[in-house]
């Protein structure tokens, strides 16, 4: 799909993938980076914050906004 994923053989995405662009792993205009950022905006950005992910991590409780990812998105 041309989008980074949270781990090999896992289709789930994680907002920490925004760090790839900030670390210049690829240039910010790389198509895969652009698709990843757009996907995060579309699926993990809600109510003025960014959720780190929406998959079951086997931890108790529910996921809250992950503000460092919001800062990376901005």
C-alpha positions, 0 to 999 in steps of 0.5 A: 500500500506504500504506507509504513506499518507498526511492525513487520507482518502487521498491518496496524499503523502507529502514530510514532511513524511520524518520527521517520520523517522528523529523523529524515529517514526519507525526505518529507516529500517521499510518497511513502512518508506522505501517505503515512502522514495522511493515513495518520491524519485520517485515522488517528487524529480525533478531537484535537489530538492524535491517538498513538494507535487503535489496536489491542496492545493487551494493556488494561484501560483505554488509549488516550491522546498521545500529545507528542505524536500531535506535536510531531504531526504539527 
